[in-house]
Amino acid sequence: MTRVIKSKQVNIIDFKGKSMNEIYDSYYNKLRRNNMSGGEYEYIQYEIDETALRIHQKAKDYEKTCDKKTIDRIIETAKILEKAAMMVQRVDWFVSCDDSEESFNKRWKEDEIDEIKIL
């Protein structure tokens, strides 16, 4: 059985009881063992996405001790990073010739990347 975590598939049987950090570490190690290139940007998009996940988790930890405005800003940061990870993924696939220009633009639209507000 597999589960998609963002744009990658991992075998969830191997990850029972493990944290997200352990899952990501296992995934990266598997890719390195298989001599995969790491894409144009050495999988930085996954690190960005992992950071977004960790920030989101921290927001939950601080909900009882911080005001709503602070928590909303922390959550907004996580959402921006999630979108940034998607953007890097799309560009990576395009510049690596894994996606055509048509496919790049279609995926960009599907991911609602155009909806991002520049601060």
N, C-alpha and C positions, 0 to 999 in steps of 0.2 A: 504494500500500500504506500502511496506517495502523497505528499502534501506540497502544494506550491507556496513558497514563501517569497512574496514579491515575484520576481521573474525567474525564479529558480526552483527546481524540484529537489526535494530531499526525501530520503527513505525514513519515514517516521518510526518504523520498528526499532531502528538503532538508537532512537533518541528518547525513549521513555524515561521520564523523571529527570531529564536534563534541562538546564536553563537555556534561554535563547542564545546566550553567549557561547555555551558549549556546542549548541547546534551549528551556529555560524562557524566556530573554530573547526568543527568536524568537516563542514562543507568545504571550507578553504583548504584544509589539509588534503582532502580527497582530490580537489582540483589540482593541487600542486603535485601530488603523487602521479596523477595522470598526465603530467606535463602540459596542462592546458596553459595557454598564453597569458590569461588574465585580462584579455581584451586590451584595447588601446590605453585604458586608464588603470590597469592593474586592479580591477574590481573595487575601485574606490567607491562606486555607487553603493555597494553592500555595506561598507563602513559608514557611509552617510546614513543609510537606512537604519542600521543598527543603532547609531547615535540617536536618531529620531525616536526609535523604540525606547531606548533607555531614558530619554528626556520625558517621554510620555509617562513612563512608569514612575519617574521621580515626581511628576506633577501630582499623581495620585497619592504619593507618600506625604506630600505637603498640603493636601486639600484641607486638613483639619487645623493647620497652624498658620496658613497664609490667607490673605483676602482673595476674593474671586478675581479681581483685576490681575493680580500677580499670577495666579494659576492660569487664567486665560492667555496671558502673554507667553507663559511656558509652553502651553499646549499649541499656541500659534507657531512658536518656534519649531516644535516637532513636526507640525503639518508642512511648514515651509521646507524643512529638510527632507521629508518624505517626497515632496514634489521634486526637489533638487535631485534626489537619487533617481527618480524616474527620468528626469531630463538627461542626466548623464548616461543612463542605460540606453535611451533612445539614440543619443549622439554616438555612443560607443558602437552600437550595432550598425549604424549608418556608415561611420568612417571606417569600420572594419569590413564593410561590404557584406554584412549579414542581412541588411535590409536595403531595399531599393529606396529611392527618393519618395516614390509613391507610398510605400509601406511605412516609411519614417513619418511622413505627414499624417497618414491614417492613424497610426499608433499615438502620435502626439495629440491628435484630436480626441481619440478614445480615452486617453489618460487625463483629459481636460487640463492640459498644461497651459493652454492659452488663457485659462481662467485665473492664473496666478496674478496677484496684485503686487506690483513693485512698491516696496515700502518708501 
